[in-house]
Amino acid sequence: MTTAEENKRVVLRIRDEIEQQGNLDAIEEIFADDVVVHTPMGEFSGHEAVKEMYESDRVAFSDATETVHDLIAEGDVVAARMTEGGTHAGEFIGIEPTGREYEIQTMAFLHLEDGKVTEWWIQPDTLGFMRQLGVDLEDLSEAVPAADD
């Protein structure tokens, strides 16, 4: 069993190694094979899906930054409060690049077992994000299917 402090170090590896250094090979070390990721845009699972998420984000927001303000761990759960920012320079979920910058607050909760992330809930300020990109929310509702479609 890993300690809360060890779990916090695993979570920080996501930002340091995958997001900042672009080391997608670290996904297999950090995430369980059957990891489940919950986002406002949907749910997905497995290493390949996590890798695709990072590859897609890198194309859409090549200058993305993430600042962790709070990282709290209790038992097998780590909670993070972050500021994310960058420039929309590539296609993202069907939205053509706007060239606009964004800065949003994000909350994340990660469940770990045996030192690996098994489940991840990502809760960004999606409305603020879309507004900062200048996305017409009516157009977006047509482009992104509802969860029960």
C-alpha positions as CSV (number, residue, x, y, z in Angstrom):
1,M,0.0,0.0,0.0
2,T,1.3,3.4,-0.9
3,T,1.1,6.4,1.4
4,A,-0.7,9.7,0.7
5,E,2.6,11.5,0.1
6,E,3.6,8.8,-2.4
7,N,0.3,9.2,-4.2
8,K,0.8,13.0,-4.4
9,R,4.2,12.3,-6.0
10,V,2.6,10.0,-8.6
11,V,0.0,12.7,-9.4
12,L,2.7,15.4,-9.8
13,R,4.4,13.1,-12.3
14,I,1.4,13.6,-14.6
15,R,2.1,17.3,-14.9
16,D,5.9,17.1,-14.8
17,E,6.6,14.1,-17.1
18,I,3.6,13.8,-19.3
19,E,2.3,17.4,-19.7
20,Q,5.5,19.4,-19.4
21,Q,8.1,17.0,-20.8
22,G,5.8,15.3,-23.3
23,N,6.9,11.8,-22.1
24,L,3.9,9.7,-23.1
25,D,5.8,6.5,-22.2
26,A,5.2,7.5,-18.5
27,I,1.5,6.9,-19.0
28,E,2.1,3.1,-18.5
29,E,4.0,3.7,-15.3
30,I,1.5,6.3,-13.8
31,F,-1.9,4.9,-14.9
32,A,-3.3,1.4,-14.3
33,D,-4.1,-0.6,-17.5
34,D,-7.8,-0.1,-17.1
35,V,-7.8,3.5,-15.8
36,V,-11.1,5.3,-16.3
37,V,-11.0,9.1,-17.0
38,H,-14.2,11.2,-16.4
39,T,-14.3,14.6,-18.2
40,P,-17.1,17.0,-19.1
41,M,-16.7,15.8,-22.7
42,G,-17.2,12.1,-21.8
43,E,-15.6,9.1,-20.3
44,F,-12.8,6.9,-21.6
45,S,-10.5,4.2,-20.4
46,G,-7.1,2.6,-20.9
47,H,-3.6,3.7,-21.8
48,E,-4.2,4.3,-25.4
49,A,-7.2,6.6,-24.7
50,V,-5.1,8.6,-22.2
51,K,-2.3,8.9,-24.8
52,E,-4.8,10.1,-27.4
53,M,-6.1,12.7,-25.0
54,Y,-2.6,14.1,-24.5
55,E,-1.7,14.0,-28.2
56,S,-4.9,15.8,-29.1
57,D,-4.3,18.4,-26.4
58,R,-0.7,18.9,-27.5
59,V,-1.9,19.7,-31.1
60,A,-4.7,22.0,-29.9
61,F,-2.8,23.8,-27.1
62,S,1.0,23.4,-27.8
63,D,1.9,26.1,-25.2
64,A,-0.4,24.8,-22.4
65,T,0.6,25.4,-18.9
66,E,-0.6,24.0,-15.6
67,T,0.0,25.4,-12.1
68,V,-0.9,23.3,-9.2
69,H,-2.1,25.5,-6.3
70,D,-3.3,22.8,-3.8
71,L,-2.6,19.1,-3.7
72,I,-4.3,17.2,-0.9
73,A,-4.2,13.5,-0.3
74,E,-6.1,11.3,2.0
75,G,-5.9,7.5,1.7
76,D,-6.0,6.5,-1.9
77,V,-7.5,9.8,-3.2
78,V,-5.6,12.9,-4.3
79,A,-7.4,16.2,-5.0
80,A,-5.8,19.0,-7.0
81,R,-6.7,22.6,-7.6
82,M,-5.0,24.1,-10.6
83,T,-4.8,26.9,-13.1
84,E,-4.5,25.9,-16.7
85,G,-3.8,28.2,-19.6
86,G,-2.6,28.3,-23.2
87,T,-3.4,29.3,-26.7
88,H,-6.0,27.5,-28.9
89,A,-3.7,26.9,-31.9
90,G,-5.1,23.6,-33.3
91,E,-8.4,21.8,-33.8
92,F,-10.1,20.7,-30.5
93,I,-13.2,18.6,-30.3
94,G,-14.3,19.8,-33.8
95,I,-13.6,23.5,-33.0
96,E,-11.2,25.1,-35.4
97,P,-8.3,27.1,-33.9
98,T,-9.3,30.5,-32.6
99,G,-5.8,31.8,-31.7
100,R,-7.3,33.0,-28.4
101,E,-5.6,32.5,-25.1
102,Y,-7.4,31.0,-22.1
103,E,-6.8,30.7,-18.3
104,I,-9.2,28.6,-16.3
105,Q,-9.5,26.9,-12.9
106,T,-9.6,23.1,-12.8
107,M,-10.3,20.6,-10.0
108,A,-9.2,17.0,-10.3
109,F,-9.7,14.0,-8.1
110,L,-7.6,10.9,-8.7
111,H,-8.0,7.5,-7.1
112,L,-4.8,5.4,-6.9
113,E,-4.2,1.7,-6.1
114,D,-0.7,0.3,-5.7
115,G,0.9,3.5,-6.8
116,K,-1.1,3.9,-10.1
117,V,-4.0,6.1,-11.0
118,T,-7.1,3.9,-11.5
119,E,-9.7,6.6,-11.8
120,W,-9.5,10.3,-12.6
121,W,-12.3,12.9,-12.5
122,I,-11.3,16.2,-14.3
123,Q,-13.6,19.2,-13.6
124,P,-12.4,22.3,-15.6
125,D,-14.3,25.5,-15.9
126,T,-15.6,24.4,-19.2
127,L,-18.0,27.3,-19.7
128,G,-15.3,29.9,-18.9
129,F,-13.0,28.0,-21.3
130,M,-15.4,28.0,-24.2
131,R,-16.3,31.7,-23.6
132,Q,-12.6,32.7,-23.6
133,L,-12.1,30.9,-26.9
134,G,-15.1,32.8,-28.3
135,V,-17.0,29.6,-29.0
136,D,-20.7,30.0,-29.7
137,L,-22.3,27.6,-27.3
138,E,-25.2,27.0,-29.6
139,D,-22.8,25.8,-32.3
140,L,-21.0,23.7,-29.8
141,S,-24.1,21.9,-28.7
142,E,-24.6,20.8,-32.3
143,A,-21.0,19.7,-32.7
144,V,-20.7,17.7,-29.4
145,P,-23.4,15.0,-28.8
146,A,-25.2,15.0,-25.5
147,A,-24.2,12.3,-23.0
148,D,-27.4,10.4,-23.6
149,D,-27.2,10.3,-27.4
